[in-house]
Amino acid sequence: MTDARARGVLAFAWLPHHVDHLAPWCSILNAPLCVDGRTSMAAAAGLYPDLEWFALPDTDGSSRFEPFARRVRELAPRVLLCSELFERWYLRELFGGTDAPRFVYVPHGFSEKRQDWARETAYQDVAVFYGEHGQDQLAELGAAGILDRWIVSGNLRAAWNRRHAAHFRAQLGPLGELPPAGRTILYAPTWADAIGSSSFFDAFAPFARSLPEGWRLIAKLHPRLERHVDVIDTLGSLAAGRDIHLVRGSPLTYPLLALADAYVGDMSALAYDFLATGRPMFFTHQTAGTAADASSSRLFACGTEIPPGAYADVVRIVDEAWPSDAERFGEARAALDRYTHAPERPFDELVRELHEATSGPAPDWMGGRAASHERG
């Protein structure tokens, strides 16, 4: 096992899709990634090149996170990278003390969902922002000026995935070896969150049933959708014998974007990754007319909307909108990509900035177990 004391910087993940966001940072920092003992986590970590990783056996962060976190804490790293937001009292309880590590939040995507969970970014020790959009979001949530230390990374994942494009294409297995289709549609629904953002349960069956000959549908499922495994298994039977492919339990993102001629999705963070391709985008507006309506999202100005009542007409809608898509939405996509992701930066600059941001001791609120139950 890697000696985290000697290496200083350690990342840890307990959800497969977090690995996709932490792996580039681990690579450029020459830092190991720690996962829990589940086979799924080892499989996720094994997909990435230049990634030194190890598992803590007999831990399962999905059902009992605290024992896993405490095992990580026992490794005594100087800096911890993680892709989940925690309240300060919880960070202090799990990782605090007189020798508390510096704690760096690496976001697992960007979202404009009508949820204020992103507000917690302001209360981290050190945070990474992709660009101006994330910083403005804190102001919109009334949390500007609280965060002391941050780094603006640009789209590090995109740059790092390009460097390893051949490796990642091979990780797709048979899917990456299929001959080109007439049109390849990537459908990337988000998970079934508390505000009903996911279109998967309403949209997949109509999409699959209406798919014409010569079209390919790749459905990239959010790992948390697997909580509904029985429903997914049933819907997945619609793919039998057809050019329909469900990607399940995989954290890989950019290799799938490279296969797609167009994107269909709701409020998934993958949509922001797809912006830079300049290819057609279509949005399943699952929350239309509800309190969580995402109409105000800049994302929905970047492609053709498909309301719930029109899911069965997706092929016609895509076909009719395709010829004028670039003229209608090209600049909006480019502008949102520039706003969401700062210009890509040299890796060595990011390494230097992270070391500078974490050079001092942990903030006062991370010190001392006596205050561990004080919310704030």
C-alpha positions in Angstrom: 0.0 0.0 0.0 1.2 3.5 -0.8 2.6 5.4 2.2 0.4 8.5 2.3 2.6 10.1 4.9 5.5 10.0 2.5 3.5 11.2 -0.5 1.6 14.0 1.4 -1.3 14.3 -1.0 -4.0 11.6 -1.2 -7.4 11.5 -3.0 -10.3 9.3 -1.9 -13.5 8.2 -3.6 -16.5 6.1 -2.6 -18.7 6.6 -5.7 -17.5 5.3 -9.2 -18.2 8.6 -11.0 -16.1 10.5 -8.5 -13.1 8.5 -9.9 -13.5 10.2 -13.3 -13.0 13.6 -11.7 -10.2 12.8 -9.3 -8.1 10.7 -11.6 -6.7 13.7 -13.6 -5.7 15.5 -10.4 -4.1 12.3 -9.0 -2.1 12.0 -12.3 -0.8 15.5 -12.4 -0.1 15.6 -8.7 1.5 12.1 -8.6 -0.9 11.3 -5.8 -2.6 7.9 -5.1 -6.3 7.4 -5.0 -7.9 5.5 -2.1 -11.2 3.6 -2.6 -13.2 1.4 -0.4 -13.4 -2.4 -0.6 -16.2 -2.8 -3.1 -15.4 -4.6 -6.4 -17.1 -1.7 -8.3 -14.7 0.8 -6.9 -11.7 -1.3 -7.9 -13.1 -1.7 -11.4 -13.7 2.0 -11.7 -10.1 2.9 -10.6 -8.7 0.3 -12.9 -10.0 2.1 -16.0 -7.6 5.0 -15.7 -4.0 5.3 -16.8 -1.3 7.0 -14.7 -3.4 6.3 -11.7 -1.9 4.7 -8.6 -4.7 3.4 -6.4 -5.3 1.1 -3.5 -8.4 -0.2 -1.8 -9.1 -0.4 1.9 -10.5 -3.9 2.4 -13.5 -4.6 4.5 -15.0 -1.1 4.0 -18.1 -0.1 2.1 -18.4 3.6 1.7 -21.9 3.3 0.1 -23.6 1.9 3.2 -21.2 2.9 6.0 -19.2 5.9 5.0 -17.9 6.9 8.5 -15.7 3.8 9.0 -14.2 4.2 5.5 -13.5 7.9 6.1 -11.8 7.2 9.4 -9.6 4.6 7.8 -8.6 7.2 5.3 -7.9 9.6 8.2 -5.6 7.1 9.8 -3.3 7.3 6.8 -2.5 10.8 8.0 -2.2 12.6 4.6 -1.2 16.2 4.6 -3.7 17.0 1.9 -6.9 15.2 1.0 -8.8 15.6 -2.3 -12.4 14.5 -2.5 -15.4 15.0 -4.9 -18.2 15.4 -2.5 -19.4 18.4 -0.4 -19.5 18.1 3.4 -20.8 20.5 6.0 -18.0 21.9 8.2 -19.2 20.1 11.3 -19.0 16.7 9.5 -15.6 17.4 8.0 -14.3 18.3 11.4 -15.9 15.2 13.0 -14.3 12.9 10.4 -11.0 14.5 9.6 -10.4 17.2 12.1 -7.9 17.5 14.9 -4.6 19.3 15.7 -3.0 17.5 12.7 -6.0 17.9 10.4 -5.2 17.7 6.6 -6.0 20.4 4.2 -9.2 19.4 2.4 -9.7 20.1 -1.3 -13.1 19.8 -2.9 -12.9 18.7 -6.6 -16.4 19.1 -8.1 -17.9 16.0 -9.8 -19.5 18.1 -12.6 -21.4 21.3 -12.9 -25.2 21.7 -12.5 -27.9 24.4 -12.7 -30.5 22.3 -11.1 -32.8 24.2 -8.8 -31.1 22.9 -5.7 -28.8 24.9 -3.4 -26.4 22.1 -2.6 -23.6 24.0 -4.4 -23.8 26.7 -1.7 -21.8 24.3 0.5 -18.8 25.0 -1.8 -18.3 28.3 0.1 -17.8 26.5 3.4 -15.0 24.1 2.2 -11.3 24.5 3.1 -10.1 24.7 -0.6 -12.3 24.4 -3.6 -11.8 23.9 -7.3 -13.9 25.9 -9.8 -14.1 25.1 -13.5 -14.5 28.7 -14.3 -16.6 31.9 -13.9 -19.9 30.1 -13.9 -19.3 28.2 -10.7 -18.0 31.4 -8.9 -21.1 33.4 -10.0 -23.3 30.6 -8.8 -22.1 31.1 -5.2 -23.0 34.8 -5.5 -26.5 33.8 -6.8 -26.8 31.5 -3.8 -25.9 34.3 -1.4 -22.6 32.7 -0.4 -20.0 34.9 -2.1 -17.0 36.1 -0.1 -16.9 33.2 2.4 -14.4 30.8 0.7 -10.8 31.7 1.5 -8.9 29.4 -0.9 -9.8 28.3 -4.4 -8.3 27.2 -7.7 -9.8 27.9 -11.2 -8.9 24.7 -13.2 -10.5 25.1 -16.5 -11.5 21.8 -18.1 -8.7 19.7 -16.7 -10.6 16.5 -17.4 -11.1 17.3 -21.1 -7.4 18.0 -21.6 -6.3 14.9 -19.7 -8.7 12.7 -21.5 -7.4 13.9 -24.9 -3.9 13.0 -23.8 -5.1 9.4 -23.1 -7.8 9.1 -25.8 -6.5 5.9 -27.3 -6.4 4.2 -23.9 -9.9 5.3 -23.0 -11.4 4.2 -26.3 -10.0 0.7 -25.6 -11.8 0.7 -22.2 -15.2 0.8 -24.0 -14.7 -2.8 -25.2 -17.1 -3.9 -28.0 -18.9 -0.5 -27.9 -15.7 1.2 -29.0 -15.2 -1.1 -31.9 -18.7 -0.8 -33.5 -18.7 0.5 -37.1 -20.1 4.0 -37.5 -23.9 4.3 -37.5 -26.0 6.7 -39.6 -26.6 8.7 -36.5 -25.3 8.0 -33.0 -27.3 9.6 -30.2 -25.9 9.7 -26.7 -28.7 9.8 -24.1 -27.3 10.8 -20.7 -30.1 11.2 -18.1 -29.2 12.4 -14.6 -30.1 10.4 -11.5 -33.5 10.3 -9.8 -32.8 13.2 -7.5 -35.2 14.7 -4.9 -36.6 17.3 -7.4 -37.4 14.8 -10.2 -34.8 15.8 -12.7 -34.3 12.4 -14.4 -36.1 11.7 -17.6 -34.9 8.1 -17.8 -38.0 6.4 -16.5 -40.3 8.3 -18.8 -38.2 8.8 -21.9 -36.0 5.7 -22.5 -38.8 3.4 -23.6 -40.3 5.9 -26.2 -36.8 6.6 -27.4 -35.9 2.9 -27.8 -39.2 2.0 -29.5 -39.0 4.8 -32.0 -35.3 4.4 -33.0 -35.2 3.9 -36.8 -32.9 1.6 -38.7 -29.4 3.0 -39.1 -29.5 5.0 -35.8 -27.6 4.0 -32.7 -28.7 4.9 -29.2 -26.1 4.9 -26.4 -27.7 5.4 -22.9 -25.1 6.4 -20.4 -26.7 5.8 -17.0 -25.8 7.8 -13.9 -24.3 5.3 -11.3 -27.0 6.3 -8.8 -29.7 5.2 -11.2 -28.6 1.7 -10.3 -30.7 2.0 -7.1 -33.5 1.1 -9.4 -31.9 -1.9 -10.9 -35.1 -3.9 -11.5 -36.6 -1.1 -13.5 -33.4 -0.7 -15.5 -33.3 -4.4 -16.2 -36.8 -4.3 -17.5 -36.3 -1.3 -19.7 -33.0 -2.7 -20.9 -34.8 -5.6 -22.5 -35.9 -3.1 -25.2 -32.3 -3.1 -26.5 -32.3 -6.8 -27.3 -31.2 -7.3 -30.9 -31.1 -3.6 -31.7 -28.4 -1.0 -31.9 -29.1 0.2 -28.4 -26.5 0.1 -25.7 -26.9 0.8 -22.0 -23.7 1.8 -20.3 -24.1 0.9 -16.7 -21.8 1.4 -13.7 -19.1 3.0 -15.7 -17.6 6.4 -14.7 -16.2 7.0 -18.2 -17.5 10.1 -19.9 -15.3 11.6 -22.6 -14.9 8.4 -24.6 -18.7 8.2 -25.0 -18.9 11.9 -26.0 -16.4 11.1 -28.8 -18.7 8.5 -30.2 -21.8 10.7 -30.3 -23.2 12.7 -33.2 -25.7 14.4 -30.9 -26.6 14.6 -27.2 -30.0 14.0 -25.6 -30.4 14.6 -21.9 -32.0 16.5 -19.0 -29.9 18.2 -16.4 -26.9 15.8 -16.4 -23.5 17.4 -15.9 -22.4 15.5 -19.0 -24.3 18.2 -21.0 -21.7 20.8 -19.9 -18.9 18.4 -21.0 -20.6 18.0 -24.4 -20.9 21.8 -25.1 -17.3 22.0 -26.4 -18.0 19.5 -29.2 -20.3 21.9 -31.1 -22.6 19.0 -32.0 -26.4 19.1 -31.8 -28.0 19.0 -28.4 -31.5 18.1 -27.3 -33.0 18.5 -23.9 -35.7 16.3 -22.2 -37.4 18.9 -20.0 -38.6 16.6 -17.3 -39.3 19.3 -14.7 -41.4 21.5 -17.1 -44.2 23.3 -15.2 -43.0 22.2 -11.8 -41.4 24.1 -8.9 -38.1 22.7 -10.1 -38.6 23.9 -13.7 -35.2 24.3 -15.3 -36.4 26.7 -18.0 -34.2 29.4 -16.7 -31.1 27.3 -17.0 -28.6 28.6 -19.6 -28.3 25.0 -20.7 -31.8 24.9 -22.2 -30.8 27.8 -24.6 -28.2 25.5 -26.1 -30.4 23.1 -28.0 -33.9 21.9 -28.9 -36.3 21.2 -26.0 -38.2 17.9 -25.9 -41.1 18.2 -23.4 -42.4 15.1 -21.6 -45.5 14.9 -23.9 -43.2 14.7 -27.0 -40.8 11.9 -25.9 -42.4 9.5 -28.4 -41.6 12.0 -31.2 -37.9 12.3 -30.4 -36.8 11.0 -33.8 -39.0 13.5 -35.7 -37.8 16.3 -33.5 -34.2 15.5 -33.9 -34.5 15.0 -37.6 -36.3 18.3 -38.2 -34.0 20.3 -35.9 -30.7 18.9 -37.1 -30.1 20.9 -40.3 -30.5 24.3 -38.5 -29.0 23.3 -35.2 -25.6 24.9 -35.5 -27.0 28.2 -36.8 -29.6 28.4 -34.0 -27.5 27.2 -31.0 -23.9 27.1 -32.0 -22.9 30.4 -30.4 -25.0 29.8 -27.3 -23.1 26.5 -26.7 -19.7 28.1 -27.3 -20.6 30.9 -24.9 -21.9 28.7 -22.1 -18.8 26.5 -22.5 -16.5 29.6 -22.1 -18.5 30.7 -19.1 -18.5 27.3 -17.4 -14.9 26.4 -18.2 -12.0 28.8 -18.0 -9.4 28.4 -20.7 -7.3 25.2 -20.3 -4.2 25.7 -18.2 -0.8 24.0 -18.2 -0.8 21.1 -15.7 2.3 22.4 -13.9 0.5 25.7 -13.1 -2.4 23.8 -11.5 0.0 21.7 -9.5 1.8 24.8 -8.2 -1.4 26.6 -7.3 -2.8 23.6 -5.4 0.4 23.3 -3.4 0.3 27.1 -2.7 -3.4 26.9 -1.6 -2.6 24.0 0.8 0.7 25.1 2.1 -0.4 26.3 5.5 -2.1 24.6 8.4 -5.8 23.6 8.2 -8.3 26.3 9.1 -9.3 26.8 12.7 -12.7 25.3 12.2 -11.1 21.9 11.3 -9.2 21.8 14.7 -10.2 20.0 17.8 -12.7 17.2 18.4 -14.4 19.2 21.2 -16.3 21.2 18.7 -17.2 18.3 16.5 -21.0 18.6 17.0 -21.2 22.3 16.5 -23.0 23.0 13.3 -21.4 25.8 11.3 
